[in-house]
Amino acid sequence: MIKQHFSHVTAWVFDLDNTLYPPEFRLFDQIEVRMTAWVMQALGVGKTEADRLRQHYWDSYGTTLAGLMREHNVDPAPYLRDVHDIDFSLLPRDAGLAAQIRALPGRKIVYTNACVPYAHRVLEARGLDGLFDAVYGVEDADFLPKPEAAAFARIFAQDGLDPNTATMFEDDARNLAVPHALGMRTVHVAPKPLKARHIDHHTDDLAQFLAKLT
């Protein structure tokens, strides 16, 4: 039955962190530590205040970087290089997920709020490199992050993607609102389901869900 809901899909859009790998690998924990340290150094604040600011930026702007850029005119390039300089050995290769992505008909892309070099490192660690037609990062949206509508518009325009024949897989539910409004099929990839009008499907196992579509 699920397969019928995706019979029109010719483009598959995947978020990266906590979507193409499960959150239990805790990769983003390393990034959060580096983000906190970066905020502490850049703004001259203590750890408690840095953590508060990070949460404020996340809630208000979608990412820590977006908040730093809007409220403090931070140069994004050094920030992105520093916070993504982490250990990728925690991520195991996933041959099953790779096989399911490879089997999908049509165009397959990654769209992340992280930067493209980091995305390629994650894909390589997971054994997913070479499976996607394109990889887009926040720099490709002029550093506008999801969930901003303008960010999606810039990425989809570059890719030539038709939202009416596309689907998006994403762990952050708020980042599915704009894709749903554009006509995309939306899949929330998370340990627990969340009921919302802009979420069409939920899965806590991406490979298992994809296996139902081919």
ZAMARGU-4260 file (C-alpha; in steps of 0.2 Angstrom, whole numbers, plus 5000, padded with zeros to 4 digits):
<rodrens>
0) 5000/5000/5000 | 5014/5012/5004 | 5022/5009/4987 | 5007/5016/4979 | 5009/5033/4987
5) 5026/5035/4979 | 5022/5028/4961 | 5023/5046/4955 | 5040/5050/4962 | 5054/5053/4951
10) 5066/5063/4963 | 5071/5057/4980 | 5078/5071/4992 | 5087/5065/5008 | 5093/5075/5023
15) 5109/5070/5030 | 5112/5070/5049 | 5101/5058/5058 | 5092/5053/5042 | 5105/5044/5032
20) 5112/5037/5048 | 5102/5033/5064 | 5104/5046/5079 | 5111/5032/5090 | 5128/5034/5082
25) 5128/5051/5091 | 5139/5059/5077 | 5130/5076/5080 | 5136/5076/5098 | 5153/5080/5092
30) 5147/5094/5081 | 5137/5102/5096 | 5153/5102/5107 | 5163/5111/5093 | 5148/5123/5090
35) 5148/5127/5109 | 5166/5130/5109 | 5165/5141/5094 | 5152/5152/5101 | 5161/5153/5117
40) 5177/5159/5108 | 5168/5170/5095 | 5157/5179/5107 | 5167/5179/5123 | 5154/5170/5133
45) 5154/5155/5145 | 5148/5138/5141 | 5131/5140/5149 | 5127/5156/5139 | 5134/5148/5123
50) 5123/5133/5125 | 5108/5145/5128 | 5112/5155/5113 | 5114/5139/5102 | 5097/5134/5107
55) 5090/5151/5104 | 5098/5152/5086 | 5091/5134/5083 | 5074/5139/5088 | 5073/5156/5080
60) 5083/5153/5064 | 5084/5135/5060 | 5103/5133/5064 | 5116/5140/5075 | 5126/5147/5060
65) 5110/5156/5054 | 5109/5165/5071 | 5127/5169/5072 | 5126/5176/5054 | 5111/5187/5057
70) 5114/5193/5075 | 5134/5194/5074 | 5138/5195/5055 | 5149/5179/5057 | 5159/5173/5042
75) 5151/5156/5039 | 5167/5148/5030 | 5178/5146/5046 | 5164/5141/5056 | 5158/5127/5045
80) 5176/5120/5043 | 5179/5120/5062 | 5163/5113/5068 | 5163/5099/5055 | 5181/5093/5059
85) 5176/5078/5068 | 5179/5059/5070 | 5169/5050/5056 | 5175/5032/5062 | 5159/5031/5073
90) 5149/5028/5057 | 5148/5011/5051 | 5145/5006/5032 | 5127/5001/5028 | 5127/4990/5013
95) 5108/4987/5016 | 5104/5005/5015 | 5115/5008/5000 | 5106/4994/4991 | 5089/5001/4994
100) 5094/5019/4989 | 5103/5012/4973 | 5086/5003/4969 | 5076/5019/4969 | 5070/5024/4952
105) 5074/5042/4946 | 5085/5056/4953 | 5092/5055/4971 | 5100/5070/4980 | 5106/5075/4997
110) 5101/5092/5004 | 5108/5096/5021 | 5110/5111/5032 | 5128/5106/5034 | 5142/5110/5021
115) 5145/5099/5006 | 5163/5093/5011 | 5156/5087/5027 | 5141/5078/5018 | 5153/5069/5007
120) 5163/5063/5022 | 5147/5056/5030 | 5142/5047/5014 | 5159/5039/5012 | 5159/5033/5030
125) 5142/5025/5027 | 5146/5017/5011 | 5134/5028/5002 | 5146/5038/4991 | 5142/5037/4972
130) 5124/5034/4975 | 5117/5052/4973 | 5116/5063/4958 | 5119/5078/4968 | 5124/5084/4985
135) 5118/5101/4991 | 5124/5110/5007 | 5119/5126/5016 | 5132/5135/5005 | 5122/5131/4989
140) 5107/5141/4997 | 5118/5156/5000 | 5119/5150/5019 | 5100/5151/5021 | 5095/5135/5031
145) 5080/5124/5031 | 5066/5127/5036 | 5066/5143/5026 | 5056/5143/5011 | 5069/5153/5001
150) 5082/5140/5005 | 5072/5126/4997 | 5068/5137/4982 | 5086/5140/4979 | 5091/5122/4980
155) 5076/5115/4970 | 5079/5128/4956 | 5097/5123/4955 | 5093/5105/4954 | 5078/5108/4942
160) 5067/5098/4954 | 5048/5097/4952 | 5041/5096/4969 | 5025/5088/4963 | 5035/5072/4958
165) 5047/5072/4973 | 5048/5066/4990 | 5059/5071/5005 | 5066/5061/5020 | 5070/5072/5035
170) 5073/5069/5054 | 5068/5087/5059 | 5049/5088/5056 | 5049/5107/5054 | 5060/5105/5039
175) 5046/5095/5030 | 5033/5109/5031 | 5039/5119/5016 | 5041/5103/5005 | 5024/5097/5009
180) 5017/5114/5005 | 5026/5113/4988 | 5017/5097/4984 | 5031/5084/4989 | 5028/5068/4998
185) 5036/5069/5015 | 5043/5056/5026 | 5048/5059/5044 | 5063/5049/5049 | 5064/5048/5068
190) 5063/5036/5083 | 5046/5042/5087 | 5031/5047/5075 | 5025/5065/5076 | 5007/5069/5070
195) 5007/5084/5059 | 4997/5089/5043 | 5014/5091/5034 | 5020/5073/5038 | 5014/5060/5026
200) 5024/5045/5033 | 5035/5041/5047 | 5049/5028/5049 | 5062/5023/5062 | 5071/5013/5049
205) 5075/5021/5033 | 5082/5005/5024 | 5066/4995/5029 | 5055/5009/5023 | 5064/5011/5006
210) 5062/4992/5004 | 5043/4994/5003 | 5045/5006/4988 | 5054/4996/4975
</rodrens>
